Amino acid sequence: MIYKIFRKAEWDELVEKGETAGAPIDLEDGYIHFSSAETVAETAALHFKDQDELILAACDPAALGADLKWEESRGGTPFPHLYRKLRRTDVVDHWPLALSGGRHLFPDGIL
């Protein structure tokens, strides 16, 4: 699985509209940023520090097909980038990403 962290308003928009071009950084970069299980905690700490009311969404990379590219980022680590809108039907599961003591608490089995 690969993971996308949404702010509540972004998640609500995906649910309401059925698709999203992503967060402001996604729009700026021209693709939707995802993280792997190995990188999602670092992504949360770097880009969502102290942010509450987040949603962690899981997608099957195989189901995203050729629109998903693994590209080097953050010190050469490969990250998945989706070069199309993300559809609600692409999300296979999602969870609230709680914040406790300044750290995000991930669901069991994610990390």
N, C-alpha and C positions, 0 to 999 in steps of 0.2 A: 504494500500500500504506500501511497504518497499522501502528504497532508498539506492542507491549506488552513491558515489561521484567519478567521474573519472577526472583525469588530461586529457587534450586534446589529448595527444599522446596515452593514454590508450583507450580513447573513439574511436579514429580513428582506432586503431587496432581491436577493437571489431566490428566496422562497416565493416572494410575491410575483416577480417577473418571469421566473423560470430559467433565467440565465444572467450572467454578469460578465463584464469585461474586466472586473477586478477592482482592487483598491487603487487609490491615486498613484502609487508607485508602479502598479501593473500597467495602468494607462500610460504613464510616462515612458516606461521601458518597452511597451508594445507586446507584452506577453504576461501571462499569469504566473506568478512565482509560487512554487510548491517546495516542500521540504521532504526529505526521506525520514524514516524513523531515526536514523543516526544524527540528523541535523536539526530536527524540529524543535528540540529543547533550546538549542543555541539560537535559533531563529526567534523563538518567543522571548528569550532574554535580551537579545540585541534590538529587536524591532517592536516589541510589545511590552517593554519594561513597565511594571507597575500598572498596566492596563487591565481593567476588570471587564466582565461581561463579554468574554471572547468565546467563539465557537471553533472547535477543531473539527474539520471535515476530512474524511478519508475517501480517496479515489483509487480505483484500480488502474495502474498505469497502462496495462495492456489494453484496456477498454478505450483509452484516449487515443490510441492509434498513432499515426504518423504526425499528428499535430503536437505531440509531446516530444520535446528534445531534451536530452541531458547535456548540460553545458557547464563548463568550469566557472566557478565563482569562488568567493571567500577562500583565498589561499590555494586555489586549484581543485577544490572539492567539487565534484559534479552535483548539480542541482537540476531538478526537473522544471522545465518551463513549458507552459501550454500556449501555443500560438493560435488560439481561437477562443471564443467565449466559453466559459464554463457553464454547463447546463446543470440544473438541479438534478436531473436524472443521472449525471456523472457521479454524484456523491452517493457512495454506498453506505456510509454511516457518518454520524456526527455526535459530538458531545460538548457540553459546556466545559470550558477550560478555566477552572477555578484558580483564584489567586490567594495564596496564604503566605504571610511573612515575606512578601515581595517575590515569591517564586510561584510559577504556574504549576499546577498539579495535573499531570497527565493521567488519562485512564490506564488501568492495568493492561499490560500487554502491548502498549504503543512503543515505549522506549526499549 
